[in-house]
Amino acid sequence: MKINPVLYGVAVLVLFLGVILAFQSAGVWSVSGKVDAGGGRIEPSAADAGTIKGWMTLQQVSDAYNVPLEEIFAEFGLPSDTPASTALKELESDTFDLPQFRTWLQARQP
């Protein structure tokens, strides 16, 4: 018995994608980087500046590090009307980059 190559290709593709979709539906597979293996949200930690990610907002970091937004704006030359909901990656410029921001936050910690 000979298997049609097209049918074989479709079966492999369905099996491959089916496994991924099944695990995503079960909540086991996540590729967003915004949740951990247990499904909990990833939040910045004041103990480790390395936990700060580009998709996190100014408000999340401000709350975690107890730093007023105005101080961040002044330190990095950001406009004072920048919304607190702005993702850090959207602020990348000559005056603001994430590694420098992490270093600054870490240096402020007692």
N, CA, C and O atoms as CSV, one atom per row, in Angstrom:
chain,resi,resn,atom,element,x,y,z
A,1,MET,N,N,0.847,-1.166,0.000
A,1,MET,CA,C,0.000,0.000,0.000
A,1,MET,C,C,0.901,1.240,0.000
A,1,MET,O,O,1.872,1.330,0.751
A,2,LYS,N,N,0.549,2.173,-0.852
A,2,LYS,CA,C,1.328,3.389,-0.998
A,2,LYS,C,C,0.503,4.573,-0.487
A,2,LYS,O,O,-0.678,4.707,-0.805
A,3,ILE,N,N,1.157,5.435,0.317
A,3,ILE,CA,C,0.475,6.615,0.862
A,3,ILE,C,C,0.730,7.787,-0.066
A,3,ILE,O,O,1.854,8.020,-0.510
A,4,ASN,N,N,-0.333,8.515,-0.349
A,4,ASN,CA,C,-0.235,9.701,-1.191
A,4,ASN,C,C,0.647,10.731,-0.472
A,4,ASN,O,O,0.371,11.057,0.683
A,5,PRO,N,N,1.701,11.253,-1.120
A,5,PRO,CA,C,2.604,12.210,-0.470
A,5,PRO,C,C,1.902,13.481,0.011
A,5,PRO,O,O,2.264,14.026,1.054
A,6,VAL,N,N,0.925,13.948,-0.720
A,6,VAL,CA,C,0.187,15.150,-0.312
A,6,VAL,C,C,-0.593,14.871,0.965
A,6,VAL,O,O,-0.585,15.680,1.893
A,7,LEU,N,N,-1.264,13.727,1.011
A,7,LEU,CA,C,-2.025,13.352,2.194
A,7,LEU,C,C,-1.087,13.169,3.396
A,7,LEU,O,O,-1.426,13.561,4.512
A,8,TYR,N,N,0.082,12.577,3.168
A,8,TYR,CA,C,1.064,12.394,4.226
A,8,TYR,C,C,1.534,13.757,4.765
A,8,TYR,O,O,1.627,13.941,5.978
A,9,GLY,N,N,1.826,14.702,3.877
A,9,GLY,CA,C,2.257,16.041,4.278
A,9,GLY,C,C,1.194,16.751,5.091
A,9,GLY,O,O,1.507,17.394,6.094
A,10,VAL,N,N,-0.058,16.644,4.673
A,10,VAL,CA,C,-1.165,17.268,5.405
A,10,VAL,C,C,-1.309,16.629,6.783
A,10,VAL,O,O,-1.533,17.334,7.767
A,11,ALA,N,N,-1.184,15.312,6.869
A,11,ALA,CA,C,-1.316,14.614,8.148
A,11,ALA,C,C,-0.212,15.047,9.121
A,11,ALA,O,O,-0.481,15.264,10.302
A,12,VAL,N,N,1.011,15.172,8.636
A,12,VAL,CA,C,2.120,15.610,9.495
A,12,VAL,C,C,1.883,17.031,9.974
A,12,VAL,O,O,2.099,17.330,11.149
A,13,LEU,N,N,1.445,17.905,9.092
A,13,LEU,CA,C,1.173,19.292,9.444
A,13,LEU,C,C,0.048,19.396,10.473
A,13,LEU,O,O,0.159,20.149,11.441
A,14,VAL,N,N,-1.014,18.656,10.270
A,14,VAL,CA,C,-2.139,18.666,11.213
A,14,VAL,C,C,-1.696,18.138,12.573
A,14,VAL,O,O,-2.082,18.690,13.603
A,15,LEU,N,N,-0.900,17.087,12.591
A,15,LEU,CA,C,-0.418,16.532,13.845
A,15,LEU,C,C,0.476,17.541,14.575
A,15,LEU,O,O,0.332,17.748,15.780
A,16,PHE,N,N,1.389,18.160,13.842
A,16,PHE,CA,C,2.308,19.143,14.437
A,16,PHE,C,C,1.541,20.319,15.025
A,16,PHE,O,O,1.726,20.662,16.192
A,17,LEU,N,N,0.681,20.937,14.224
A,17,LEU,CA,C,-0.075,22.095,14.697
A,17,LEU,C,C,-1.105,21.706,15.750
A,17,LEU,O,O,-1.402,22.489,16.652
A,18,GLY,N,N,-1.644,20.506,15.635
A,18,GLY,CA,C,-2.625,20.024,16.606
A,18,GLY,C,C,-2.036,19.914,18.003
A,18,GLY,O,O,-2.688,20.267,18.985
A,19,VAL,N,N,-0.800,19.423,18.093
A,19,VAL,CA,C,-0.134,19.308,19.389
A,19,VAL,C,C,0.060,20.698,20.000
A,19,VAL,O,O,-0.202,20.904,21.185
A,20,ILE,N,N,0.515,21.636,19.195
A,20,ILE,CA,C,0.733,22.997,19.695
A,20,ILE,C,C,-0.575,23.616,20.171
A,20,ILE,O,O,-0.643,24.160,21.273
A,21,LEU,N,N,-1.606,23.534,19.347
A,21,LEU,CA,C,-2.901,24.119,19.726
A,21,LEU,C,C,-3.500,23.450,20.952
A,21,LEU,O,O,-4.105,24.116,21.793
A,22,ALA,N,N,-3.334,22.133,21.057
A,22,ALA,CA,C,-3.867,21.420,22.222
A,22,ALA,C,C,-3.171,21.883,23.506
A,22,ALA,O,O,-3.831,22.107,24.521
A,23,PHE,N,N,-1.852,22.028,23.466
A,23,PHE,CA,C,-1.127,22.466,24.653
A,23,PHE,C,C,-1.424,23.923,24.983
A,23,PHE,O,O,-1.484,24.284,26.158
A,24,GLN,N,N,-1.612,24.769,23.966
A,24,GLN,CA,C,-1.983,26.151,24.229
A,24,GLN,C,C,-3.368,26.219,24.864
A,24,GLN,O,O,-3.589,26.999,25.790
A,25,SER,N,N,-4.292,25.414,24.375
A,25,SER,CA,C,-5.648,25.390,24.936
A,25,SER,C,C,-5.644,24.916,26.378
A,25,SER,O,O,-6.444,25.374,27.193
A,26,ALA,N,N,-4.739,23.996,26.690
A,26,ALA,CA,C,-4.647,23.477,28.048
A,26,ALA,C,C,-3.904,24.438,28.976
A,26,ALA,O,O,-3.862,24.229,30.188
A,27,GLY,N,N,-3.318,25.495,28.400
A,27,GLY,CA,C,-2.608,26.475,29.204
A,27,GLY,C,C,-1.195,26.061,29.563
A,27,GLY,O,O,-0.584,26.650,30.455
A,28,VAL,N,N,-0.668,25.059,28.881
A,28,VAL,CA,C,0.665,24.563,29.175
A,28,VAL,C,C,1.723,25.257,28.319
A,28,VAL,O,O,2.871,25.391,28.742
A,29,TRP,N,N,1.352,25.692,27.139
A,29,TRP,CA,C,2.299,26.271,26.194
A,29,TRP,C,C,2.016,27.758,26.034
A,29,TRP,O,O,0.908,28.149,25.666
A,30,SER,N,N,3.013,28.579,26.310
A,30,SER,CA,C,2.897,30.018,26.129
A,30,SER,C,C,4.190,30.535,25.542
A,30,SER,O,O,5.276,30.198,26.015
A,31,VAL,N,N,4.075,31.349,24.517
A,31,VAL,CA,C,5.267,31.912,23.886
A,31,VAL,C,C,5.319,33.428,24.029
A,31,VAL,O,O,6.177,34.070,23.423
A,32,SER,N,N,4.436,34.001,24.800
A,32,SER,CA,C,4.382,35.454,24.910
A,32,SER,C,C,5.494,36.027,25.775
A,32,SER,O,O,5.912,37.165,25.564
A,33,GLY,N,N,5.980,35.259,26.744
A,33,GLY,CA,C,6.976,35.777,27.664
A,33,GLY,C,C,6.369,36.650,28.748
A,33,GLY,O,O,7.100,37.210,29.566
A,34,LYS,N,N,5.056,36.778,28.773
A,34,LYS,CA,C,4.387,37.627,29.765
A,34,LYS,C,C,3.819,36.824,30.927
A,34,LYS,O,O,3.324,37.391,31.900
A,35,VAL,N,N,3.893,35.495,30.819
A,35,VAL,CA,C,3.443,34.631,31.903
A,35,VAL,C,C,4.499,33.576,32.167
A,35,VAL,O,O,5.252,33.195,31.271
A,36,ASP,N,N,4.548,33.103,33.418
A,36,ASP,CA,C,5.519,32.064,33.751
A,36,ASP,C,C,4.914,30.686,33.495
A,36,ASP,O,O,3.787,30.586,33.010
A,37,ALA,N,N,5.640,29.640,33.812
A,37,ALA,CA,C,5.186,28.279,33.547
A,37,ALA,C,C,3.891,27.951,34.274
A,37,ALA,O,O,3.117,27.117,33.804
A,38,GLY,N,N,3.644,28.589,35.404
A,38,GLY,CA,C,2.417,28.350,36.159
A,38,GLY,C,C,1.246,29.200,35.708
A,38,GLY,O,O,0.150,29.082,36.257
A,39,GLY,N,N,1.456,30.054,34.718
A,39,GLY,CA,C,0.390,30.902,34.207
A,39,GLY,C,C,0.284,32.250,34.904
A,39,GLY,O,O,-0.588,33.054,34.575
A,40,GLY,N,N,1.166,32.499,35.865
A,40,GLY,CA,C,1.150,33.781,36.571
A,40,GLY,C,C,1.840,34.867,35.766
A,40,GLY,O,O,2.795,34.603,35.035
A,41,ARG,N,N,1.349,36.087,35.907
A,41,ARG,CA,C,1.945,37.220,35.180
A,41,ARG,C,C,3.363,37.480,35.665
A,41,ARG,O,O,3.651,37.370,36.857
A,42,ILE,N,N,4.237,37.822,34.743
A,42,ILE,CA,C,5.596,38.207,35.093
A,42,ILE,C,C,5.584,39.692,35.414
A,42,ILE,O,O,5.133,40.510,34.611
A,43,GLU,N,N,6.079,40.028,36.583
A,43,GLU,CA,C,6.122,41.410,37.056
A,43,GLU,C,C,7.568,41.780,37.346
A,43,GLU,O,O,8.376,40.909,37.667
A,44,PRO,N,N,7.906,43.064,37.239
A,44,PRO,CA,C,9.275,43.465,37.591
A,44,PRO,C,C,9.512,43.280,39.083
A,44,PRO,O,O,8.614,43.484,39.899
A,45,SER,N,N,10.728,42.892,39.422
A,45,SER,CA,C,11.091,42.676,40.813
A,45,SER,C,C,12.127,43.708,41.235
A,45,SER,O,O,13.135,43.893,40.554
A,46,ALA,N,N,11.887,44.373,42.344
A,46,ALA,CA,C,12.830,45.376,42.837
A,46,ALA,C,C,14.144,44.731,43.252
A,46,ALA,O,O,15.160,45.419,43.355
A,47,ALA,N,N,14.143,43.431,43.490
A,47,ALA,CA,C,15.361,42.735,43.887
A,47,ALA,C,C,16.278,42.451,42.701
A,47,ALA,O,O,17.477,42.242,42.885
A,48,ASP,N,N,15.731,42.442,41.488
A,48,ASP,CA,C,16.530,42.094,40.307
A,48,ASP,C,C,16.065,42.909,39.109
A,48,ASP,O,O,14.982,42.672,38.574
A,49,ALA,N,N,16.879,43.866,38.691
A,49,ALA,CA,C,16.516,44.708,37.550
A,49,ALA,C,C,16.463,43.919,36.246
A,49,ALA,O,O,15.882,44.381,35.264
A,50,GLY,N,N,17.062,42.740,36.230
A,50,GLY,CA,C,17.016,41.887,35.043
A,50,GLY,C,C,15.624,41.381,34.724
A,50,GLY,O,O,15.383,40.878,33.626
A,51,THR,N,N,14.706,41.507,35.667
A,51,THR,CA,C,13.329,41.065,35.420
A,51,THR,C,C,12.537,42.088,34.623
A,51,THR,O,O,11.411,41.816,34.207
A,52,ILE,N,N,13.118,43.265,34.407
A,52,ILE,CA,C,12.428,44.304,33.634
A,52,ILE,C,C,12.537,43.973,32.157
A,52,ILE,O,O,13.637,43.791,31.636
A,53,LYS,N,N,11.402,43.894,31.484
A,53,LYS,CA,C,11.335,43.559,30.067
A,53,LYS,C,C,10.799,44.746,29.283
A,53,LYS,O,O,10.135,45.619,29.841
A,54,GLY,N,N,11.087,44.776,28.000
A,54,GLY,CA,C,10.677,45.880,27.144
A,54,GLY,C,C,9.177,46.047,27.022
A,54,GLY,O,O,8.705,47.159,26.784
A,55,TRP,N,N,8.413,44.978,27.177
A,55,TRP,CA,C,6.960,45.077,27.046
A,55,TRP,C,C,6.302,45.631,28.308
A,55,TRP,O,O,5.118,45.967,28.289
A,56,MET,N,N,7.052,45.729,29.397
A,56,MET,CA,C,6.490,46.257,30.644
A,56,MET,C,C,6.272,47.763,30.522
A,56,MET,O,O,6.953,48.442,29.754
A,57,THR,N,N,5.326,48.265,31.282
A,57,THR,CA,C,4.982,49.683,31.201
A,57,THR,C,C,5.759,50.496,32.230
A,57,THR,O,O,6.305,49.964,33.196
A,58,LEU,N,N,5.788,51.793,31.991
A,58,LEU,CA,C,6.415,52.704,32.956
A,58,LEU,C,C,5.760,52.565,34.327
A,58,LEU,O,O,6.446,52.596,35.349
A,59,GLN,N,N,4.438,52.413,34.353
A,59,GLN,CA,C,3.710,52.321,35.618
A,59,GLN,C,C,4.115,51.076,36.393
A,59,GLN,O,O,4.292,51.143,37.610
A,60,GLN,N,N,4.268,49.940,35.715
A,60,GLN,CA,C,4.669,48.705,36.390
A,60,GLN,C,C,6.029,48.874,37.063
A,60,GLN,O,O,6.213,48.480,38.214
A,61,VAL,N,N,6.967,49.456,36.344
A,61,VAL,CA,C,8.313,49.637,36.887
A,61,VAL,C,C,8.305,50.681,37.996
A,61,VAL,O,O,8.970,50.506,39.017
A,62,SER,N,N,7.565,51.758,37.806
A,62,SER,CA,C,7.456,52.799,38.814
A,62,SER,C,C,6.908,52.231,40.125
A,62,SER,O,O,7.403,52.559,41.203
A,63,ASP,N,N,5.897,51.390,40.029
A,63,ASP,CA,C,5.303,50.775,41.218
A,63,ASP,C,C,6.264,49.795,41.890
A,63,ASP,O,O,6.393,49.791,43.114
A,64,ALA,N,N,6.935,48.968,41.094
A,64,ALA,CA,C,7.830,47.947,41.654
A,64,ALA,C,C,9.037,48.571,42.341
A,64,ALA,O,O,9.488,48.070,43.371
A,65,TYR,N,N,9.558,49.642,41.791
A,65,TYR,CA,C,10.768,50.270,42.328
A,65,TYR,C,C,10.478,51.499,43.186
A,65,TYR,O,O,11.396,52.123,43.719
A,66,ASN,N,N,9.200,51.842,43.316
A,66,ASN,CA,C,8.790,52.998,44.112
A,66,ASN,C,C,9.519,54.273,43.662
A,66,ASN,O,O,10.065,55.025,44.469
A,67,VAL,N,N,9.502,54.482,42.344
A,67,VAL,CA,C,10.140,55.651,41.740
A,67,VAL,C,C,9.043,56.487,41.080
A,67,VAL,O,O,8.297,55.959,40.255
A,68,PRO,N,N,8.924,57.754,41.412
A,68,PRO,CA,C,7.915,58.598,40.761
A,68,PRO,C,C,8.195,58.705,39.248
A,68,PRO,O,O,9.348,58.788,38.824
A,69,LEU,N,N,7.144,58.699,38.471
A,69,LEU,CA,C,7.293,58.817,37.020
A,69,LEU,C,C,8.034,60.089,36.641
A,69,LEU,O,O,8.829,60.095,35.701
A,70,GLU,N,N,7.775,61.167,37.372
A,70,GLU,CA,C,8.420,62.440,37.071
A,70,GLU,C,C,9.942,62.339,37.177
A,70,GLU,O,O,10.669,62.981,36.418
A,71,GLU,N,N,10.412,61.533,38.118
A,71,GLU,CA,C,11.855,61.345,38.280
A,71,GLU,C,C,12.444,60.580,37.085
A,71,GLU,O,O,13.539,60.894,36.619
A,72,ILE,N,N,11.718,59.593,36.606
A,72,ILE,CA,C,12.156,58.848,35.412
A,72,ILE,C,C,12.188,59.780,34.208
A,72,ILE,O,O,13.148,59.780,33.437
A,73,PHE,N,N,11.131,60.575,34.052
A,73,PHE,CA,C,11.071,61.519,32.922
A,73,PHE,C,C,12.252,62.490,32.956
A,73,PHE,O,O,12.878,62.754,31.929
A,74,ALA,N,N,12.549,63.016,34.138
A,74,ALA,CA,C,13.632,63.992,34.277
A,74,ALA,C,C,14.996,63.344,34.018
A,74,ALA,O,O,15.843,63.931,33.345
A,75,GLU,N,N,15.204,62.153,34.544
A,75,GLU,CA,C,16.499,61.478,34.405
A,75,GLU,C,C,16.824,61.125,32.961
A,75,GLU,O,O,17.980,61.201,32.546
A,76,PHE,N,N,15.807,60.739,32.193
A,76,PHE,CA,C,16.043,60.258,30.831
A,76,PHE,C,C,15.564,61.219,29.750
A,76,PHE,O,O,15.546,60.865,28.572
A,77,GLY,N,N,15.177,62.425,30.138
A,77,GLY,CA,C,14.776,63.433,29.161
A,77,GLY,C,C,13.521,63.066,28.389
A,77,GLY,O,O,13.394,63.386,27.207
A,78,LEU,N,N,12.607,62.403,29.049
A,78,LEU,CA,C,11.344,62.016,28.412
A,78,LEU,C,C,10.320,63.133,28.584
A,78,LEU,O,O,10.353,63.851,29.583
A,79,PRO,N,N,9.416,63.287,27.626
A,79,PRO,CA,C,8.367,64.311,27.764
A,79,PRO,C,C,7.509,64.040,28.997
A,79,PRO,O,O,7.185,62.888,29.285
A,80,SER,N,N,7.144,65.080,29.717
A,80,SER,CA,C,6.375,64.920,30.950
A,80,SER,C,C,4.946,64.437,30.700
A,80,SER,O,O,4.270,64.000,31.632
A,81,ASP,N,N,4.484,64.511,29.455
A,81,ASP,CA,C,3.129,64.033,29.151
A,81,ASP,C,C,3.132,62.586,28.634
A,81,ASP,O,O,2.129,62.122,28.092
A,82,THR,N,N,4.239,61.884,28.799
A,82,THR,CA,C,4.316,60.478,28.386
A,82,THR,C,C,3.348,59.667,29.244
A,82,THR,O,O,3.425,59.729,30.471
A,83,PRO,N,N,2.443,58.909,28.631
A,83,PRO,CA,C,1.486,58.113,29.418
A,83,PRO,C,C,2.197,57.033,30.234
A,83,PRO,O,O,3.185,56.454,29.782
A,84,ALA,N,N,1.693,56.771,31.422
A,84,ALA,CA,C,2.258,55.736,32.291
A,84,ALA,C,C,2.084,54.351,31.689
A,84,ALA,O,O,2.792,53.418,32.067
A,85,SER,N,N,1.155,54.207,30.760
A,85,SER,CA,C,0.894,52.912,30.128
A,85,SER,C,C,1.820,52.625,28.949
A,85,SER,O,O,1.644,51.622,28.257
A,86,THR,N,N,2.803,53.492,28.713
A,86,THR,CA,C,3.725,53.312,27.601
A,86,THR,C,C,4.700,52.182,27.901
A,86,THR,O,O,5.298,52.129,28.976
A,87,ALA,N,N,4.854,51.272,26.927
A,87,ALA,CA,C,5.815,50.178,27.071
A,87,ALA,C,C,7.229,50.737,26.978
A,87,ALA,O,O,7.488,51.672,26.221
A,88,LEU,N,N,8.130,50.163,27.746
A,88,LEU,CA,C,9.510,50.642,27.773
A,88,LEU,C,C,10.165,50.576,26.401
A,88,LEU,O,O,10.964,51.446,26.052
A,89,LYS,N,N,9.835,49.558,25.628
A,89,LYS,CA,C,10.453,49.412,24.305
A,89,LYS,C,C,10.045,50.538,23.356
A,89,LYS,O,O,10.753,50.823,22.390
A,90,GLU,N,N,8.918,51.171,23.626
A,90,GLU,CA,C,8.461,52.282,22.791
A,90,GLU,C,C,9.217,53.580,23.101
A,90,GLU,O,O,9.123,54.549,22.348
A,91,LEU,N,N,9.955,53.597,24.193
A,91,LEU,CA,C,10.673,54.797,24.613
A,91,LEU,C,C,12.124,54.814,24.133
A,91,LEU,O,O,12.829,55.806,24.317
A,92,GLU,N,N,12.571,53.713,23.515
A,92,GLU,CA,C,13.966,53.615,23.066
A,92,GLU,C,C,14.341,54.825,22.219
A,92,GLU,O,O,13.658,55.161,21.252
A,93,SER,N,N,15.447,55.475,22.604
A,93,SER,CA,C,15.934,56.656,21.894
A,93,SER,C,C,17.394,56.868,22.256
A,93,SER,O,O,18.016,56.018,22.894
A,94,ASP,N,N,17.937,58.006,21.847
A,94,ASP,CA,C,19.322,58.332,22.196
A,94,ASP,C,C,19.476,58.561,23.699
A,94,ASP,O,O,20.557,58.353,24.251
A,95,THR,N,N,18.407,58.987,24.359
A,95,THR,CA,C,18.489,59.300,25.783
A,95,THR,C,C,17.961,58.179,26.682
A,95,THR,O,O,18.166,58.213,27.895
A,96,PHE,N,N,17.287,57.195,26.100
A,96,PHE,CA,C,16.700,56.114,26.907
A,96,PHE,C,C,16.960,54.774,26.238
A,96,PHE,O,O,16.575,54.556,25.089
A,97,ASP,N,N,17.612,53.885,26.962
A,97,ASP,CA,C,17.695,52.499,26.507
A,97,ASP,C,C,17.541,51.597,27.732
A,97,ASP,O,O,17.881,51.985,28.850
A,98,LEU,N,N,17.033,50.413,27.506
A,98,LEU,CA,C,16.652,49.518,28.597
A,98,LEU,C,C,17.827,49.112,29.486
A,98,LEU,O,O,17.680,49.143,30.708
A,99,PRO,N,N,18.982,48.734,28.940
A,99,PRO,CA,C,20.089,48.378,29.836
A,99,PRO,C,C,20.511,49.543,30.750
A,99,PRO,O,O,20.792,49.339,31.931
A,100,GLN,N,N,20.550,50.740,30.202
A,100,GLN,CA,C,20.900,51.925,30.996
A,100,GLN,C,C,19.832,52.168,32.064
A,100,GLN,O,O,20.160,52.529,33.195
A,101,PHE,N,N,18.572,51.976,31.716
A,101,PHE,CA,C,17.465,52.149,32.654
A,101,PHE,C,C,17.573,51.145,33.798
A,101,PHE,O,O,17.390,51.508,34.960
A,102,ARG,N,N,17.867,49.891,33.478
A,102,ARG,CA,C,18.032,48.866,34.516
A,102,ARG,C,C,19.168,49.236,35.470
A,102,ARG,O,O,19.031,49.125,36.688
A,103,THR,N,N,20.289,49.675,34.901
A,103,THR,CA,C,21.450,50.059,35.718
A,103,THR,C,C,21.096,51.215,36.647
A,103,THR,O,O,21.461,51.209,37.823
A,104,TRP,N,N,20.393,52.191,36.124
A,104,TRP,CA,C,19.984,53.348,36.923
A,104,TRP,C,C,19.082,52.930,38.069
A,104,TRP,O,O,19.264,53.377,39.202
A,105,LEU,N,N,18.104,52.068,37.780
A,105,LEU,CA,C,17.189,51.606,38.828
A,105,LEU,C,C,17.931,50.818,39.895
A,105,LEU,O,O,17.682,50.994,41.088
A,106,GLN,N,N,18.844,49.948,39.467
A,106,GLN,CA,C,19.602,49.137,40.413
A,106,GLN,C,C,20.463,50.015,41.319
A,106,GLN,O,O,20.603,49.738,42.510
A,107,ALA,N,N,21.036,51.072,40.750
A,107,ALA,CA,C,21.890,51.977,41.527
A,107,ALA,C,C,21.093,52.766,42.567
A,107,ALA,O,O,21.645,53.188,43.583
A,108,ARG,N,N,19.804,52.964,42.318
A,108,ARG,CA,C,18.951,53.708,43.250
A,108,ARG,C,C,18.548,52.880,44.469
A,108,ARG,O,O,18.128,53.432,45.486
A,109,GLN,N,N,18.672,51.564,44.368
A,109,GLN,CA,C,18.234,50.696,45.462
A,109,GLN,C,C,19.224,50.776,46.618
A,109,GLN,O,O,20.436,50.828,46.404
A,110,PRO,N,N,18.701,50.784,47.846
A,110,PRO,CA,C,19.578,50.861,49.035
A,110,PRO,C,C,20.368,49.574,49.238
A,110,PRO,O,O,21.147,49.471,50.185
